[in-house]
Amino acid sequence: MPSRRVFLKSSALAMFGMGSVPTWLSRALYAKDAPSERGKILIAIFQRGAVDGLNVVVPHSEAAYYAMRPSIGIPRPDGTEGSAIDLDGHFGLHPALRSLKPLWDRRQLAIVEAVGSTDPTRSHFDAQDYMESGTPGLKATYDGWLNRAMLPEAHPTSLRAISLSADLPRTLRGRNPALAVGNVNDFQIKDARLAAAFESMYGSTADLVLNGTGRETFDAIKIMQSIQRTPYTPANGAHYPNGRLGQSLQQIAHIIKGNIGLEVAFTDVGGWDTHVNEVGPEPHTGQLANLLRDFGDALAAFSQDMGDRMGDITVVTMSEFGRTAKENGDRGTDHGHANVMFVLGGNVRGGQIYGDWPGLRKEQLYQGRDLNVTTDFRAVFSELVLKQMGNGQLASVFPGFDNRRMPGLLAT
């Protein structure tokens, strides 16, 4: 009875106060006496709004960079608080990313330069859609690359894919179950007596689909509640910043340590669309610096918190496209093309800049205004799918893409 089914699902959602569940939660089953084995985990972070990669990882040896950015360029490394933090004599981190330098020095952080989409769009919506679907230029793709990358379910007792977001992101939509929740604490029973009645109703129905749906709902809630009941204190003296990304990564760390079989986690953070006043009175101040400080501190705290478990974890960051090489008249930058990605983890061949640097002279720029793409973002994702997720069916994950040229970011 469709009407009864819809009523029960809607009522259960209201009763538990849960976040978005586009696929009606997942097929996760609760196994309190059989904790999952420790496996590899991929965490994807989307910087929505098109972060200015040229000010995130600064090409400080390029005269053209400073010629095009006379008021917002990050000063060459000189050891002062507002200057770039040198990495290799050519590139340097934005000064607000100081907390990431130790990860670079320990070779746990790699940077991919001039990475992006083959599609020329400068639309935030389209570019994000293409990056999450993994099919640039094709709007008809119904699922996301992270969902396609998940192997057939080997352990049906696990919650495999979770997004710390209000809605399930495009990249996790598809045939494999995935769960979106704005906050782990959203999974709470508001009325225990009503919950028991609904659980009994679901379990006794002759409708097999409805019975399975109800059982999975309550089992998933039990898993999340078991995590909630364990007070969480970050390990190794880690301190997460209070911003959205820091709090999302802390919750992901809590879920990982709950040993529920997590394989994929996703979160995003906005605010990177810096058309106006990108940089404050000093290079280490202003909108971009504030965002980057929270971004870098969150990644550093997560790595510190996870400790040796980072050997099983890879974190990748992305943004839909970069920004113009030349600053605009409002001390900001407009929509561009190529960008930068970070890859962090214990298995990462870090302390290196990956990708071919195209240069910033006028004749080297894309359409005379943007950093050129020399590494397709799918090459980075393909390596993560193959080596971190163990899925060798790359043609199915990224249809039509020649994935033979991978950057070599991961050791195995």
C-alpha angles and dihedrals in degrees: 000000000000095000093053091046093052091047093052094047093048092047092050091051091051092045095052098036092224130170125247115318105182095171092038094263114297142288090262117142126201117246106174094169096046112056114197121259116254109265140166119290130198119203119193122196121192118203098204119206100044111280118225099250093184090064094040095056104019121212089214096170092061114096089197090063092061093040090057095041107042095155105027103035115118110242120251115267111281102146096260124127096254100045129095118272106239118235108170109350093272106050131042137182122249107262091245088064093064092124090065096057094083089055089052091049091050088050093240094116125067128182127210113204131200091016124152150102129319088221114092097215119134092191112118092212097049095041093050090047092052093047092049095044092044091224110102113207095012114105095175095073105117100195138046130250094240090055093047090048093062112102121230108290110273097175112036090187093074138088097227108179127031132173121201093216139099092249133030106265122238092249093061097046117108144074096319116082117254133171130218121197127164091211133005088232090063086081099082134128111238097188116026094191093051089046092055091050093051093046090053091047092052094045096050099046118112090218102103094200092049092044091053093045093052095045092050091049094054093041092053090049091051090054093051092045091052087057092046092054090060110079109229125225117172113242131236093027093294117166119196119210117243096243125107096266095047093051092045092052091048090055091047089052089051091051092048091052089050087071095221095146100266113178104166132029129180135188137160140204127199138199100086097119096109105178093141134039095351091168127041129220088292124039092243093054135070137055098316094044092051092050093046093048091056090042095051095041090050093052092045092049092050092051092048092047094051094048114176090358087078084082086078097039132079122186121197126187126202143172128195096247140331131254137258117290090227122063117240129232093272096059090258140093133248133222113304141166127247122043145170132271130197123214117192132181149100092268094048119113090227137174089066139101112228129200134048112286108225098194133236104252114123094256091050096054125099108254087349093288115060141057108266122243112243098160120051109224088230090066089061093044091047092058091049091049092049102041104025101033096031095230114139095177092096095152088064094047095046106022115202095012123122101223098179093107107067122167096237095237098149127060094221 
